[in-house]
C-alpha cells in the first residue's frame, strides 16, 4: 500500500510519515514513481499508531527543548542583570571611595591613625604646546607660556586622579607625602633633507605619594 494513500486515509502528514518509514524497521520499498510502498501483510493501523506515538514523543521532546531554552535564556538574562547591578554598585563604590580619598603633602592626618602602608605610587600626565611661528616681518605668533599655564592645571588634576586610582587598587583610602615632578622636553628630529624639524614642546607631570589606610582615631585636632 502506498504511503501516500495511508496518510490520506488516516489524515496524517505524508512527508513526516515517509521520513518515519525510512528511519524505522517497517518493511517498505521505493515505488516506481519515487513514492514509498508499505509491503503487504503488515497491520496498517498498528503502523499508524506507532507513527503517532513517535510524533507525540517528538512533540514532547520539542516542548522540553523549548522549555529548556526558555529557562536558559531566563537564567542568562538574570545573571547578566545581576552582573550589571554588581558592576554598577562596584562603580558607585569606587566613585565614592575616590571622592572621599584624602591626600596630603604631609605624612599624617589630624584625627586619623595610619593602620597600613602599601608603598610608593605615582600618576602621570602630559600636554603638548606648539612652538611659536615666525610670521610677517619676523613677528612671532603663539605663546608657549599661556599654553603651558592652561595645560598645567589640567594635567596635575589628571595625575592626581591616576594617583588615587593606584591607591584604590591597593585597597587604600588615603595618600601621604604627595609631591609633583615636572619634565619639559624640547623634541626635534632630522628631516629627509638633512635639516632639523622642531616638534611641539612636551610638558609632563608626575604625582608621587605613598598609599596608606587610615582610620579615625577621635575628634580632629582644631587648628
C-alpha positions in Angstrom: 0.0 0.0 0.0 1.3 3.4 -0.9 2.4 5.6 2.0 0.5 8.5 0.3 -2.8 6.6 0.5 -2.2 5.6 4.1 -1.5 9.3 5.0 -4.7 10.4 3.2 -6.8 7.6 4.8 -5.6 8.2 8.4 -5.2 12.0 8.0 -1.6 12.1 8.9 1.3 14.2 7.5 2.6 12.4 4.4 6.1 13.8 4.5 6.6 13.1 8.2 5.2 9.6 7.7 7.6 8.9 4.9 10.6 10.1 7.0 9.4 7.8 9.8 9.1 4.8 7.4 12.6 5.4 6.1 14.1 5.5 9.6 12.0 2.6 11.0 12.2 -1.1 10.6 8.8 -1.2 8.8 9.1 -3.3 5.6 8.8 -0.9 2.6 10.2 -0.3 -0.8 10.6 2.5 -3.3 7.7 2.9 -5.7 8.3 3.3 -9.5 7.2 6.9 -9.3 9.5 7.7 -6.3 7.0 7.2 -3.6 7.2 4.6 -0.8 5.2 1.4 -0.7 4.5 -0.4 2.5 4.8 -4.1 1.9 1.7 -6.3 2.2 1.0 -8.3 5.3 1.6 -5.6 7.8 -1.1 -4.1 10.1 -1.5 -0.6 8.8 -3.5 0.5 11.9 -0.6 -0.5 14.2 1.9 1.2 11.9 -0.1 4.4 12.0 -0.5 4.1 15.8 3.3 3.7 16.1 3.9 6.7 13.9 1.5 8.8 16.1 3.4 7.7 19.2 6.6 8.7 17.5 5.1 12.1 16.6 3.9 12.6 20.2 7.3 11.8 21.6 9.0 14.2 19.2 6.4 16.9 20.1 7.2 16.3 23.8 10.9 16.4 23.2 10.5 19.7 21.2 8.4 21.2 24.1 11.1 20.1 26.6 13.8 21.7 24.4 11.8 24.9 24.1 11.3 25.0 27.9 15.0 24.4 28.5 15.9 27.1 26.0 13.5 29.5 27.7 14.8 28.6 31.1 18.4 29.0 30.0 17.6 32.4 28.4 15.8 33.5 31.6 18.7 32.4 33.8 21.2 34.1 31.5 19.2 37.3 31.5 19.0 37.2 35.3 22.8 36.5 35.6 23.5 39.4 33.2 21.2 41.7 35.1 22.8 40.7 38.4 26.3 41.2 37.0 25.3 44.6 35.7 24.0 45.5 39.1 27.2 44.3 40.8 29.2 46.3 38.3 27.1 49.4 38.9 27.5 49.0 42.7 31.2 48.5 42.3 31.5 51.6 40.1 29.4 53.6 42.6 31.6 52.3 45.5 34.8 53.2 43.6 33.5 56.7 42.7 32.6 57.4 46.3 35.9 56.0 47.6 37.9 58.2 45.2 35.8 61.2 46.0 36.4 60.7 49.8 40.1 59.7 49.5 42.3 62.0 51.5 45.6 63.2 50.1 48.3 65.4 51.8 51.8 66.6 51.2 52.5 65.8 54.8 52.7 62.4 56.5 49.7 62.2 58.7 46.1 63.4 59.1 44.7 65.0 62.2 42.2 62.7 63.8 43.3 59.7 61.9 45.7 56.8 62.5 47.6 55.1 59.7 47.0 51.4 60.0 48.7 50.2 56.8 51.4 51.4 54.5 51.1 50.0 50.9 54.1 51.7 49.4 55.1 54.2 46.7 52.6 55.1 43.9 52.5 57.6 41.1 50.3 59.1 38.5 51.3 60.8 35.3 50.0 63.1 32.5 51.5 65.3 29.8 50.5 68.1 27.5 51.9 69.4 24.2 52.5 73.1 23.5 53.0 74.3 19.9 56.1 76.3 19.2 55.8 80.0 18.3 55.9 80.5 14.5 57.6 83.4 12.7 55.2 85.4 10.7 55.4 88.6 8.6 58.2 91.0 9.5 59.8 88.4 11.8 57.0 88.7 14.4 56.4 85.5 16.5 52.9 84.1 16.8 51.8 81.9 19.7 52.6 82.0 23.4 54.1 78.9 25.0 53.7 80.3 28.5 50.0 80.8 28.1 49.6 77.3 26.6 51.6 75.8 29.5 49.6 77.5 32.2 46.4 76.4 30.6 47.6 72.8 30.5 49.4 72.5 33.8 46.3 72.6 36.0 44.6 70.0 33.8 47.5 67.6 33.8 48.0 68.0 37.6 44.4 67.0 38.1 44.8 64.0 35.8 48.0 63.0 37.6 46.3 63.2 41.0 43.3 61.2 39.7 45.6 58.5 38.5 47.4 58.6 41.9 44.1 58.0 43.6 43.3 55.1 41.2 46.6 53.5 42.1 45.8 53.8 45.8 42.3 52.4 45.4 43.7 49.4 43.5 45.9 48.7 46.6 42.9 48.8 48.9 43.9 52.2 50.4 41.8 55.2 51.3 44.5 57.9 51.5 47.8 59.1 50.1 50.5 60.8 52.1 53.8 62.6 51.1 52.3 63.9 47.8 54.5 66.0 45.6 54.9 66.7 41.9 57.8 66.2 39.5 57.8 68.2 36.3 59.6 67.4 33.0 60.0 69.6 29.9 61.1 68.1 26.6 62.2 70.0 23.5 62.0 67.3 20.9 63.5 67.6 17.4 64.2 65.2 14.6 66.2 65.2 11.3 64.3 65.8 8.1 64.9 63.6 5.0 66.7 66.6 3.5 69.2 66.7 6.4 67.6 69.7 8.2 66.1 69.9 11.7 62.4 69.6 12.4 61.4 71.0 15.8 58.4 69.2 17.3 55.9 70.7 19.8 57.2 71.2 23.3 56.1 68.4 25.8 55.4 69.2 29.4 54.8 66.2 31.7 54.0 65.9 35.4 54.2 63.0 37.8 52.3 63.0 41.1 54.1 60.9 43.7 53.0 59.6 47.1 52.6 56.7 49.5 49.3 54.8 49.6 48.0 54.2 53.1 45.0 53.0 55.0 43.7 55.4 57.7 41.1 55.0 60.4 39.5 57.7 62.6 41.2 57.9 66.0 39.0 60.6 67.6 37.9 64.1 67.1 40.1 66.0 64.7 42.5 68.5 66.2 41.4 72.1 66.0 43.8 74.3 64.0 
